Amino acid sequence: MTDPNKMIINLALFGMTQSGKSSAGNILLGSQDFHSSFAPCSVTQECSLGRSCHLPSFMRREGQEITLQVQVLDTPGYPHSSLSKKCVIQKVKEALAHHFGQDGLHLALLLQRADMPLCGEEVLPSVQMIQELLGHAWKNYTAILFTHAEKTQAAGLSEEEYIQGAPETLSTLLNSIQQRFVFLYANGESLNERRIPILKRIMEFIKENCYQVLTFK
């Protein structure tokens, strides 16, 4: 029987190799479910699902306190150092159908390093992959998670200044997804102190989307 006072949100991580997907997934879960390390090649070879512990009284909905649980799908980066585009897409497509087929995906998080500006006219390969996997509705179910955001602080830039100074390619992408973005900082705070603000921001996106999900058959 479904508990009306509990909510499970389903998230999927996408991004280029070494964009910080596995590390971000661990922060979202509040655990170390995903192997994360620096390497000169792609680390993640397979899709992997992680589930967080319950977060009691995380939010209120219709006057009731809601316990939140987060499920995160970590995916291989693309372009990948050893897997072809066809292989990566097939792995991710199967994982989305297996884990979120009926319950649905609330949000795809596109990881973009804040210290590596998105320039040029070409669409980011990982954006193309999201478009192919999610179909025409991808814009309604995608947000950007800026990793290495502490580099912006070191440069004396606020989040607003960073976005205002973004290259045209990034600005166009942000506009297409209704300015859904969140910054992930790796310094100065505990795991939980970094985690909660990000989850609250993600819940704002999901609420704005009327808690709709994208299903996979």
Residue frames as a rotation matrix with the C-alpha (Angstrom) as fourth column:
MET 1
0.578 0.816 0.000 0.00
0.816 -0.578 0.000 0.00
0.000 0.000 -1.000 0.00
THR 2
-0.135 -0.637 0.759 1.36
0.594 -0.665 -0.453 3.42
0.793 0.389 0.468 -0.98
ASP 3
-0.106 0.006 -0.994 2.17
0.932 -0.349 -0.101 5.73
-0.347 -0.937 0.031 1.93
PRO 4
0.621 0.438 0.650 0.66
0.684 -0.707 -0.178 9.18
0.382 0.556 -0.739 1.16
ASN 5
0.955 -0.284 -0.083 3.18
-0.177 -0.773 0.609 10.81
-0.237 -0.567 -0.789 3.49
LYS 6
0.047 -0.963 0.264 6.19
0.175 0.268 0.947 9.42
-0.984 0.002 0.181 1.63
MET 7
0.904 0.183 -0.387 7.54
-0.320 -0.310 -0.895 10.57
-0.284 0.933 -0.222 -1.72
ILE 8
0.149 -0.853 0.500 10.20
0.520 0.497 0.694 8.93
-0.841 0.157 0.518 -3.87
ILE 9
0.714 0.021 -0.700 11.90
-0.498 -0.687 -0.529 11.07
-0.492 0.727 -0.479 -6.51
ASN 10
0.524 -0.481 0.703 13.72
0.636 0.770 0.053 9.46
-0.567 0.419 0.709 -9.42
LEU 11
0.647 -0.430 -0.630 16.76
-0.544 -0.839 0.014 11.24
-0.535 0.334 -0.776 -10.89
ALA 12
0.718 -0.497 0.488 19.18
0.667 0.692 -0.276 10.29
-0.201 0.523 0.828 -13.66
LEU 13
0.393 -0.693 -0.604 22.66
-0.142 -0.695 0.705 11.75
-0.908 -0.191 -0.372 -14.11
PHE 14
0.742 -0.190 0.643 24.11
0.669 0.267 -0.694 12.57
-0.040 0.945 0.326 -17.53
GLY 15
0.804 -0.486 -0.343 27.30
-0.421 -0.872 0.249 14.28
-0.420 -0.056 -0.906 -18.58
MET 16
0.579 -0.683 -0.445 30.71
-0.455 0.182 -0.871 14.00
0.677 0.707 -0.206 -20.15
THR 17
0.451 -0.543 -0.708 33.53
0.665 0.733 -0.139 11.89
0.595 -0.409 0.692 -18.73
GLN 18
-0.500 -0.684 -0.531 34.97
0.849 -0.264 -0.458 13.41
0.173 -0.680 0.713 -15.51
SER 19
-0.286 0.486 0.826 32.08
-0.021 -0.865 0.502 15.86
0.958 0.126 0.257 -15.18
GLY 20
-0.876 -0.159 0.455 31.51
-0.440 -0.120 -0.890 14.56
0.196 -0.980 0.035 -11.64
LYS 21
-0.030 0.950 -0.310 28.40
-0.568 0.239 0.787 12.39
0.822 0.200 0.533 -12.06
SER 22
0.097 0.054 -0.994 29.28
0.479 0.872 0.095 9.67
0.872 -0.486 0.059 -9.54
SER 23
-0.838 -0.451 -0.306 30.48
0.495 -0.395 -0.774 12.20
0.228 -0.800 0.554 -6.96
ALA 24
-0.712 0.651 0.263 27.30
-0.633 -0.757 0.162 14.26
0.305 -0.051 0.951 -7.39
GLY 25
0.095 0.762 -0.640 25.22
-0.237 0.642 0.729 11.10
0.967 0.082 0.241 -7.10
ASN 26
-0.330 -0.309 -0.892 26.84
0.734 0.510 -0.449 10.32
0.593 -0.803 0.058 -3.75
ILE 27
-0.999 -0.011 0.033 26.01
-0.009 -0.828 -0.560 13.82
0.033 -0.560 0.828 -2.49
LEU 28
-0.353 0.935 -0.039 22.38
-0.729 -0.249 0.638 13.50
0.587 0.254 0.769 -3.61
LEU 29
0.281 0.440 -0.853 22.14
0.077 0.875 0.477 10.14
0.957 -0.200 0.212 -1.81
GLY 30
0.516 -0.185 0.836 24.12
-0.815 -0.407 0.413 11.17
0.264 -0.894 -0.361 1.25
SER 31
0.744 -0.261 0.615 26.24
-0.094 0.871 0.483 8.04
-0.661 -0.417 0.623 0.90
GLN 32
-0.244 -0.871 -0.427 29.05
-0.778 -0.087 0.622 6.45
-0.578 0.484 -0.657 -1.08
ASP 33
0.529 0.578 0.621 27.02
-0.105 0.771 -0.628 4.20
-0.842 0.267 0.468 -3.37
PHE 34
0.988 -0.097 0.123 28.93
0.130 0.073 -0.989 5.13
0.087 0.993 0.085 -6.52
HIS 35
0.240 -0.970 -0.050 32.64
0.846 0.183 0.501 4.67
-0.477 -0.163 0.864 -7.14
SER 36
0.981 0.068 0.184 34.19
0.145 -0.884 -0.444 8.07
0.133 0.462 -0.877 -7.78
SER 37
0.304 -0.933 -0.193 37.82
0.499 -0.017 0.866 8.85
-0.811 -0.360 0.461 -8.57
PHE 38
0.488 -0.254 -0.835 39.98
-0.682 -0.708 -0.183 10.95
-0.545 0.659 -0.519 -10.85
ALA 39
0.084 -0.468 0.880 41.25
0.435 0.811 0.390 9.09
-0.896 0.351 0.272 -13.89
PRO 40
-0.645 -0.389 -0.657 42.52
-0.383 -0.580 0.719 9.93
-0.661 0.716 0.226 -17.37
CYS 41
-0.874 0.417 -0.251 39.68
-0.051 0.433 0.900 7.81
0.484 0.799 -0.357 -18.81
SER 42
0.018 0.974 0.226 36.02
-0.691 -0.152 0.707 7.11
0.722 -0.169 0.671 -18.16
VAL 43
-0.813 -0.301 0.499 35.46
-0.582 0.452 -0.676 5.47
-0.022 -0.840 -0.542 -14.77
THR 44
-0.159 0.863 0.480 31.79
-0.487 0.355 -0.798 4.44
-0.859 -0.360 0.364 -14.97
GLN 45
-0.948 -0.222 -0.229 31.16
-0.312 0.495 0.811 1.55
-0.067 0.840 -0.538 -17.36
GLU 46
-0.605 0.773 -0.192 27.66
0.636 0.614 0.467 0.47
0.479 0.161 -0.863 -16.30
CYS 47
-0.120 0.673 0.730 24.47
-0.408 -0.704 0.582 2.14
0.905 -0.228 0.359 -15.13
SER 48
-0.679 -0.131 -0.722 23.90
0.556 0.550 -0.623 1.86
0.479 -0.824 -0.301 -11.39
LEU 49
0.226 0.840 0.493 20.95
0.024 -0.511 0.859 2.77
0.974 -0.182 -0.136 -9.16
GLY 50
-0.829 -0.462 -0.316 21.41
0.352 0.009 -0.936 4.16
0.435 -0.887 0.155 -5.66
ARG 51
0.299 0.953 0.051 18.72
0.414 -0.178 0.893 4.71
0.860 -0.246 -0.448 -3.01
SER 52
-0.519 -0.464 0.718 18.98
-0.362 -0.641 -0.677 7.16
0.774 -0.611 0.165 -0.16
CYS 53
-0.772 0.329 -0.543 17.83
0.635 0.385 -0.670 6.70
-0.011 -0.862 -0.506 3.40
HIS 54
0.241 0.937 0.255 14.51
0.858 -0.328 0.396 8.29
0.454 0.123 -0.882 4.28
LEU 55
-0.882 -0.414 0.225 14.53
0.292 -0.855 -0.430 12.01
0.370 -0.313 0.875 5.04
PRO 56
-0.158 0.897 -0.413 11.64
0.987 0.156 -0.039 12.56
0.030 -0.414 -0.910 7.48
SER 57
0.539 0.528 -0.657 9.72
0.590 -0.793 -0.154 15.86
-0.602 -0.304 -0.738 7.44
PHE 58
-0.508 -0.801 0.316 11.70
0.777 -0.268 0.570 17.03
-0.372 0.535 0.759 4.41
MET 59
-0.952 0.261 0.163 8.80
-0.116 -0.795 0.595 19.07
0.285 0.547 0.787 3.02
ARG 60
-0.486 0.873 0.046 5.11
0.020 0.064 -0.998 19.80
-0.874 -0.484 -0.048 3.37
ARG 61
-0.953 0.278 -0.119 2.53
-0.123 0.001 0.992 18.93
0.276 0.961 0.033 0.74
GLU 62
-0.120 0.993 0.013 -1.18
-0.064 -0.021 0.998 19.70
0.991 0.118 0.066 1.12
GLY 63
0.401 0.277 0.873 -0.62
-0.767 -0.419 0.486 20.41
0.501 -0.865 0.044 4.80
GLN 64
0.997 -0.040 0.072 1.13
-0.002 0.863 0.505 17.10
-0.082 -0.504 0.860 5.49
GLU 65
0.230 -0.973 0.026 4.76
-0.805 -0.175 0.567 16.49
-0.547 -0.152 -0.823 6.38
ILE 66
0.927 0.095 -0.364 6.41
-0.335 0.650 -0.683 14.38
0.171 0.754 0.634 3.69
THR 67
0.319 -0.835 0.448 9.25
-0.156 0.420 0.894 11.89
-0.935 -0.355 0.004 4.09
LEU 68
0.680 -0.135 -0.721 11.52
-0.730 -0.217 -0.648 11.94
-0.069 0.967 -0.246 1.06
GLN 69
0.291 -0.668 0.685 13.57
0.211 0.743 0.635 9.17
-0.933 -0.040 0.357 -0.52
VAL 70
0.384 -0.274 -0.882 15.88
-0.814 -0.552 -0.183 9.79
-0.437 0.788 -0.435 -3.47
GLN 71
0.501 -0.275 0.820 16.73
0.434 0.900 0.037 7.29
-0.749 0.337 0.571 -6.19
VAL 72
0.385 -0.495 -0.779 19.63
-0.698 -0.709 0.106 8.19
-0.604 0.503 -0.618 -8.46
LEU 73
0.835 -0.148 0.530 20.67
0.425 0.785 -0.451 6.48
-0.349 0.602 0.718 -11.68
ASP 74
0.150 -0.874 -0.462 24.36
-0.442 -0.477 0.760 6.95
-0.885 0.090 -0.458 -12.46
THR 75
0.935 0.236 0.265 25.24
0.139 0.442 -0.886 6.50
-0.326 0.865 0.381 -16.13
PRO 76
0.039 -0.951 0.305 28.43
0.893 0.171 0.417 6.14
-0.449 0.256 0.856 -18.19
GLY 77
0.030 -0.109 -0.994 29.78
-0.104 -0.989 0.105 9.44
-0.994 0.101 -0.041 -19.44
TYR 78
0.288 0.010 0.957 29.57
0.906 0.320 -0.276 10.31
-0.310 0.947 0.083 -23.10
PRO 79
0.501 -0.355 -0.789 31.77
-0.539 0.586 -0.606 10.72
0.677 0.729 0.102 -25.08
HIS 80
0.877 -0.139 0.460 33.22
-0.302 0.584 0.753 7.63
-0.373 -0.800 0.470 -23.38
SER 81
0.042 -0.977 -0.208 36.84
-0.920 -0.119 0.374 6.52
-0.390 0.175 -0.904 -23.53
SER 82
-0.868 -0.445 0.219 36.02
-0.356 0.866 0.351 2.87
-0.346 0.226 -0.910 -24.28
LEU 83
-0.329 0.835 0.442 32.29
0.593 0.547 -0.591 2.61
-0.735 0.068 -0.675 -25.08
SER 84
-0.848 0.081 0.524 30.64
0.454 -0.401 0.796 3.71
0.275 0.912 0.303 -28.32
LYS 85
-0.759 0.639 0.125 27.67
-0.651 -0.745 -0.145 6.08
0.000 -0.192 0.981 -28.41
LYS 86
-0.043 0.768 -0.638 25.43
-0.566 0.508 0.650 3.19
0.824 0.389 0.413 -29.48
CYS 87
-0.324 -0.175 -0.930 26.59
0.490 0.810 -0.323 1.10
0.809 -0.560 -0.176 -26.53
VAL 88
-0.990 -0.071 -0.123 26.13
0.142 -0.529 -0.837 3.89
-0.006 -0.846 0.534 -23.97
ILE 89
-0.526 0.850 -0.024 22.65
-0.829 -0.506 0.238 4.76
0.190 0.145 0.971 -25.23
GLN 90
-0.003 0.518 -0.855 21.60
-0.232 0.832 0.504 1.11
0.973 0.200 0.117 -25.19
LYS 91
-0.617 -0.301 -0.727 22.83
0.593 0.430 -0.681 0.65
0.518 -0.851 -0.087 -21.61
VAL 92
-0.971 0.236 -0.042 21.08
-0.157 -0.759 -0.631 3.81
-0.181 -0.607 0.774 -20.41
LYS 93
-0.359 0.885 -0.297 17.86
-0.783 -0.112 0.612 3.05
0.508 0.452 0.733 -22.30
GLU 94
-0.086 0.281 -0.956 17.66
0.189 0.947 0.261 -0.40
0.978 -0.158 -0.134 -20.72
ALA 95
-0.784 -0.274 -0.557 18.41
0.581 -0.010 -0.814 1.00
0.217 -0.962 0.167 -17.24
LEU 96
-0.846 0.526 0.088 15.75
-0.534 -0.835 -0.136 3.73
0.002 -0.163 0.987 -17.54
ALA 97
-0.066 0.852 -0.519 13.15
-0.617 0.374 0.693 1.17
0.785 0.365 0.501 -18.58
HIS 98
-0.207 -0.091 -0.974 14.20
0.435 0.883 -0.175 -1.28
0.876 -0.460 -0.144 -15.84
HIS 99
-0.755 -0.232 -0.613 14.39
0.653 -0.187 -0.734 1.15
0.056 -0.955 0.292 -12.93
PHE 100
-0.744 0.428 -0.514 11.95
-0.136 -0.850 -0.510 3.92
-0.655 -0.309 0.690 -13.89
GLY 101
-0.941 0.300 0.157 9.78
0.247 0.293 0.924 2.27
0.232 0.908 -0.350 -16.54
GLN 102
-0.091 0.989 -0.115 6.48
0.785 0.142 0.604 2.38
0.613 -0.035 -0.789 -14.68
ASP 103
0.263 0.174 -0.949 7.16
0.876 -0.455 0.160 4.82
-0.404 -0.873 -0.273 -11.83
GLY 104
0.787 0.108 0.608 8.78
0.502 -0.684 -0.529 7.33
0.359 0.721 -0.592 -14.16
LEU 105
-0.324 -0.940 -0.105 11.67
0.927 -0.293 -0.234 9.79
0.190 -0.174 0.966 -14.14
HIS 106
0.587 0.523 -0.618 11.19
0.679 -0.734 0.023 13.10
-0.442 -0.433 -0.786 -12.36
LEU 107
0.855 -0.341 -0.390 14.32
-0.413 -0.903 -0.117 14.83
-0.313 0.261 -0.913 -13.60
ALA 108
0.609 -0.764 0.213 17.40
0.760 0.486 -0.433 14.28
0.227 0.425 0.876 -15.74
LEU 109
0.784 -0.433 -0.445 20.38
-0.051 -0.759 0.649 16.16
-0.619 -0.486 -0.617 -14.34
LEU 110
0.749 -0.579 0.323 22.92
0.440 0.071 -0.895 17.24
0.495 0.813 0.308 -16.95
LEU 111
0.615 -0.596 -0.516 26.26
0.496 -0.217 0.841 17.74
-0.613 -0.774 0.162 -15.22
GLN 112
0.661 -0.415 0.625 28.36
0.416 -0.491 -0.765 20.58
0.625 0.766 -0.152 -16.53
ARG 113
-0.022 -0.759 -0.651 31.67
0.996 -0.072 0.050 21.65
-0.084 -0.648 0.757 -15.03
ALA 114
0.865 0.388 -0.318 31.48
0.401 -0.916 -0.024 25.30
-0.300 -0.107 -0.948 -14.02
ASP 115
0.230 -0.868 -0.441 35.19
-0.222 -0.488 0.844 25.69
-0.947 -0.096 -0.305 -14.74
MET 116
-0.786 -0.410 0.462 34.81
0.342 0.334 0.878 24.46
-0.515 0.848 -0.122 -18.33
PRO 117
-0.272 0.739 -0.617 32.45
-0.478 -0.660 -0.579 26.91
-0.835 0.137 0.533 -20.10
LEU 118
-0.011 0.402 0.915 30.15
0.667 0.685 -0.293 25.44
-0.745 0.607 -0.276 -22.73
CYS 119
-0.150 -0.151 -0.977 31.18
-0.460 -0.864 0.204 27.26
-0.875 0.480 0.061 -25.93
GLY 120
-0.961 -0.277 -0.024 30.75
-0.127 0.361 0.924 26.79
-0.247 0.891 -0.382 -29.66
GLU 121
-0.366 0.860 -0.357 27.71
-0.929 -0.311 0.201 26.22
0.062 0.405 0.912 -31.80
GLU 122
-0.445 0.172 -0.879 27.56
-0.209 0.934 0.289 22.44
0.871 0.312 -0.380 -31.51
VAL 123
0.577 0.700 0.420 25.13
-0.662 0.100 0.742 20.87
0.478 -0.707 0.521 -29.07
LEU 124
-0.287 -0.681 0.673 26.86
-0.942 0.327 -0.071 19.07
-0.172 -0.655 -0.736 -26.21
PRO 125
-0.629 0.008 -0.777 27.00
-0.383 0.867 0.318 15.30
0.677 0.498 -0.543 -26.96
SER 126
-0.922 0.284 -0.263 25.35
0.381 0.549 -0.744 14.51
-0.067 -0.786 -0.615 -23.62
VAL 127
-0.454 0.799 -0.395 22.50
-0.506 -0.596 -0.623 16.91
-0.733 -0.083 0.675 -24.49
GLN 128
-0.312 0.287 -0.906 22.00
-0.892 0.240 0.384 15.03
0.327 0.928 0.181 -27.76
MET 129
-0.845 -0.037 -0.533 21.90
0.077 0.979 -0.190 11.79
0.529 -0.202 -0.825 -25.79
ILE 130
-0.779 0.606 -0.160 19.25
0.107 -0.123 -0.987 13.18
-0.618 -0.786 0.031 -23.41
GLN 131
-0.290 0.673 -0.680 17.19
-0.868 -0.484 -0.109 14.31
-0.402 0.559 0.725 -26.39
GLU 132
-0.457 0.047 -0.888 17.41
-0.614 0.706 0.353 10.86
0.644 0.706 -0.294 -27.92
LEU 133
-0.893 0.041 -0.449 16.55
0.300 0.799 -0.522 9.05
0.337 -0.600 -0.725 -24.68
LEU 134
-0.669 0.631 -0.393 13.78
0.298 -0.257 -0.919 11.34
-0.681 -0.732 -0.016 -23.39
GLY 135
-0.230 0.598 0.768 12.27
0.973 0.120 0.199 12.37
0.027 0.792 -0.609 -26.71
HIS 136
-0.131 0.231 0.964 10.39
0.471 -0.841 0.265 15.59
0.872 0.489 0.001 -27.43
ALA 137
0.824 0.564 0.053 9.61
0.197 -0.374 0.906 16.18
0.531 -0.736 -0.419 -23.74
TRP 138
0.103 -0.870 -0.483 13.28
0.885 0.301 -0.355 16.37
0.454 -0.391 0.801 -22.72
LYS 139
-0.501 -0.325 0.802 13.15
0.102 -0.942 -0.319 20.14
0.859 -0.078 0.505 -22.08
ASN 140
0.360 0.759 0.543 10.48
-0.546 -0.301 0.782 19.64
0.757 -0.578 0.306 -19.41
TYR 141
0.995 0.042 -0.092 12.48
0.037 0.696 0.717 17.02
0.094 -0.717 0.691 -17.53
THR 142
0.257 -0.966 0.013 16.04
0.820 0.210 -0.533 18.36
0.512 0.148 0.846 -17.64
ALA 143
0.994 -0.111 0.020 18.07
-0.105 -0.846 0.523 20.61
-0.041 -0.521 -0.852 -15.33
ILE 144
0.338 -0.941 -0.023 21.76
0.041 0.039 -0.998 21.52
0.940 0.337 0.052 -15.28
LEU 145
0.951 -0.193 -0.243 23.88
0.262 0.078 0.962 20.69
-0.167 -0.978 0.125 -12.24
PHE 146
0.596 -0.775 0.210 27.05
-0.366 -0.494 -0.789 22.78
0.715 0.393 -0.578 -12.25
THR 147
0.808 -0.421 -0.413 29.89
0.589 0.605 0.536 20.87
0.025 -0.676 0.736 -10.62
HIS 148
-0.246 -0.966 -0.075 33.20
0.965 -0.237 -0.112 22.36
0.090 -0.100 0.991 -9.40
ALA 149
0.574 0.591 0.566 31.19
0.545 -0.792 0.275 25.46
0.611 0.151 -0.777 -8.51
GLU 150
0.653 -0.400 -0.643 33.78
0.547 -0.339 0.766 26.37
-0.524 -0.852 -0.002 -5.87
LYS 151
-0.379 -0.808 0.451 35.92
0.903 -0.217 0.370 27.58
-0.201 0.547 0.812 -8.79
THR 152
0.114 0.498 0.860 33.38
0.588 -0.731 0.345 30.37
0.800 0.467 -0.376 -9.39
GLN 153
0.940 0.188 -0.283 33.69
0.338 -0.433 0.836 31.43
0.034 -0.882 -0.470 -5.75
ALA 154
0.178 -0.965 -0.193 37.48
0.751 0.006 0.660 31.47
-0.636 -0.263 0.726 -6.03
ALA 155
-0.510 -0.331 0.794 37.13
0.825 -0.450 0.343 33.73
0.243 0.830 0.503 -9.06
GLY 156
-0.874 0.166 -0.456 34.91
0.137 -0.817 -0.560 36.10
-0.466 -0.553 0.691 -7.09
LEU 157
-0.762 0.628 -0.159 31.80
-0.374 -0.226 0.900 35.35
0.529 0.745 0.407 -9.13
SER 158
-0.437 0.735 0.519 28.32
-0.584 0.207 -0.785 34.96
-0.684 -0.646 0.339 -7.70
GLU 159
-0.456 0.350 0.818 25.98
0.553 0.832 -0.048 32.42
-0.697 0.431 -0.573 -9.27
GLU 160
0.634 0.753 -0.177 24.00
0.381 -0.503 -0.775 35.26
-0.673 0.424 -0.606 -10.85
GLU 161
0.326 -0.605 -0.726 27.14
-0.692 -0.676 0.252 36.81
-0.644 0.421 -0.639 -12.34
TYR 162
-0.667 -0.576 0.472 28.24
-0.160 0.730 0.665 33.44
-0.728 0.368 -0.579 -13.69
ILE 163
-0.082 0.735 0.674 24.91
0.762 0.482 -0.433 32.86
-0.643 0.478 -0.599 -15.44
GLN 164
0.751 0.384 -0.537 24.76
0.046 -0.842 -0.537 36.41
-0.659 0.379 -0.650 -16.78
GLY 165
0.119 -0.815 -0.567 28.24
-0.836 -0.391 0.386 36.02
-0.536 0.428 -0.728 -18.28
ALA 166
0.052 -0.068 0.996 27.56
0.120 0.991 0.061 32.56
-0.991 0.116 0.060 -19.73
PRO 167
-0.903 -0.388 -0.186 28.48
-0.166 -0.085 0.983 31.93
-0.397 0.918 0.013 -23.40
GLU 168
-0.333 0.825 -0.456 25.64
-0.943 -0.301 0.144 31.96
-0.018 0.478 0.878 -25.91
THR 169
-0.427 0.140 -0.893 25.61
-0.288 0.916 0.281 28.16
0.857 0.377 -0.351 -26.20
LEU 170
-0.842 0.077 -0.534 25.04
0.507 0.454 -0.733 27.74
0.186 -0.887 -0.422 -22.47
SER 171
-0.784 0.573 -0.240 22.52
-0.365 -0.738 -0.568 30.61
-0.503 -0.358 0.787 -22.30
THR 172
-0.349 0.650 -0.675 20.50
-0.844 0.095 0.528 29.07
0.407 0.754 0.516 -25.12
LEU 173
-0.530 0.094 -0.843 20.49
0.181 0.983 -0.004 25.70
0.828 -0.155 -0.539 -23.37
LEU 174
-0.914 0.169 -0.368 19.42
0.352 -0.118 -0.929 27.25
-0.200 -0.979 0.048 -20.06
ASN 175
-0.617 0.718 -0.321 16.60
-0.726 -0.678 -0.120 29.15
-0.304 0.159 0.939 -21.76
SER 176
-0.367 0.466 -0.805 15.39
-0.578 0.564 0.590 25.97
0.729 0.682 0.063 -23.45
ILE 177
-0.356 0.212 -0.910 15.03
0.567 0.823 -0.031 24.23
0.742 -0.527 -0.413 -20.07
GLN 178
0.574 0.741 0.349 13.38
0.257 -0.567 0.782 27.22
0.778 -0.359 -0.516 -18.35
GLN 179
0.024 -0.684 0.729 16.50
-0.599 -0.593 -0.538 28.26
0.800 -0.424 -0.424 -16.39
ARG 180
0.963 0.238 0.122 16.55
-0.245 0.597 0.764 25.12
0.109 -0.766 0.633 -14.27
PHE 181
0.171 -0.959 -0.227 20.01
0.045 0.238 -0.970 24.93
0.984 0.155 0.084 -12.76
VAL 182
0.993 0.022 0.115 21.74
-0.113 -0.059 0.992 24.34
0.029 -0.998 -0.056 -9.44
PHE 183
0.248 -0.968 0.033 25.36
-0.626 -0.186 -0.758 24.79
0.740 0.167 -0.652 -8.32
LEU 184
0.929 -0.035 -0.369 27.24
0.252 0.789 0.560 22.04
0.272 -0.613 0.742 -6.48
TYR 185
0.430 -0.789 0.438 30.11
-0.761 -0.578 -0.294 23.15
0.486 -0.207 -0.849 -4.25
ALA 186
0.540 -0.301 -0.786 32.78
0.245 0.950 -0.196 20.72
0.805 -0.087 0.586 -3.11
ASN 187
-0.516 -0.850 -0.109 34.37
0.410 -0.134 -0.902 22.72
0.752 -0.510 0.417 -0.32
GLY 188
-0.764 -0.054 0.643 33.73
-0.350 -0.803 -0.483 24.07
0.542 -0.594 0.594 3.14
GLU 189
-0.013 0.853 0.521 30.62
-0.999 -0.037 0.035 22.14
0.049 -0.520 0.853 4.19
SER 190
-0.568 -0.089 0.819 29.68
-0.329 0.936 -0.127 18.66
-0.755 -0.341 -0.560 5.32
LEU 191
-0.964 0.207 0.167 28.03
0.256 0.551 0.794 16.22
0.073 0.808 -0.584 2.93
ASN 192
-0.201 0.965 -0.170 24.60
0.966 0.167 -0.196 16.84
-0.160 -0.204 -0.966 4.44
GLU 193
-0.004 0.152 -0.988 25.02
0.227 -0.962 -0.149 20.63
-0.974 -0.225 -0.031 4.38
ARG 194
-0.806 -0.288 -0.516 25.71
-0.427 -0.320 0.846 20.44
-0.409 0.903 0.135 0.64
ARG 195
-0.902 0.405 0.147 23.03
0.426 0.786 0.448 17.87
0.066 0.467 -0.882 0.00
ILE 196
-0.252 0.904 -0.345 19.92
0.770 -0.028 -0.638 19.46
-0.586 -0.426 -0.689 1.51
PRO 197
-0.132 0.229 -0.964 19.98
-0.290 -0.939 -0.183 22.79
-0.948 0.256 0.190 -0.41
ILE 198
-0.860 -0.219 -0.462 20.46
-0.500 0.172 0.849 20.92
-0.106 0.961 -0.257 -3.70
LEU 199
-0.792 0.610 0.015 17.57
0.609 0.790 0.077 18.55
0.035 0.070 -0.997 -2.98
LYS 200
-0.117 0.766 -0.632 15.34
0.476 -0.516 -0.713 21.49
-0.872 -0.384 -0.304 -2.04
ARG 201
-0.392 -0.100 -0.915 16.21
-0.622 -0.704 0.343 23.19
-0.678 0.703 0.214 -5.32
ILE 202
-0.980 0.025 -0.196 15.50
-0.127 0.680 0.722 20.00
0.151 0.733 -0.663 -7.25
MET 203
-0.520 0.844 -0.133 12.15
0.781 0.407 -0.474 19.66
-0.346 -0.350 -0.870 -5.46
GLU 204
-0.186 0.419 -0.889 11.29
-0.167 -0.905 -0.392 23.19
-0.968 0.075 0.239 -6.63
PHE 205
-0.735 -0.139 -0.664 11.82
-0.668 -0.026 0.744 22.07
-0.121 0.990 -0.073 -10.23
ILE 206
-0.912 0.387 -0.132 9.71
0.353 0.908 0.226 18.94
0.208 0.160 -0.965 -9.69
LYS 207
-0.328 0.817 -0.474 6.94
0.588 -0.216 -0.780 20.95
-0.740 -0.534 -0.409 -8.03
GLU 208
-0.342 0.149 -0.928 6.95
-0.547 -0.834 0.068 23.50
-0.764 0.531 0.366 -10.87
ASN 209
-0.800 -0.002 -0.600 6.47
-0.533 0.463 0.708 20.52
0.277 0.886 -0.372 -13.18
CYS 210
0.136 0.952 0.275 3.41
-0.969 0.069 0.239 19.51
0.209 -0.299 0.931 -11.10
TYR 211
-0.131 -0.323 0.937 5.20
-0.672 0.724 0.156 16.33
-0.729 -0.610 -0.312 -9.95
GLN 212
0.832 0.425 -0.355 4.82
-0.539 0.473 -0.696 14.84
-0.128 0.771 0.623 -13.43
VAL 213
-0.013 -0.836 0.548 7.08
-0.275 0.530 0.802 11.98
-0.961 -0.140 -0.237 -14.53
LEU 214
0.120 -0.059 -0.991 8.36
-0.990 0.070 -0.124 10.66
0.077 0.996 -0.050 -17.81
THR 215
0.447 0.129 0.885 7.69
-0.412 0.908 0.076 6.92
-0.794 -0.399 0.459 -18.13
PHE 216
-0.389 -0.640 -0.663 9.56
-0.919 0.213 0.333 4.35
-0.072 0.738 -0.671 -20.20
LYS 217
0.620 0.678 0.395 7.98
-0.600 0.734 -0.318 1.25
-0.505 -0.040 0.862 -21.71
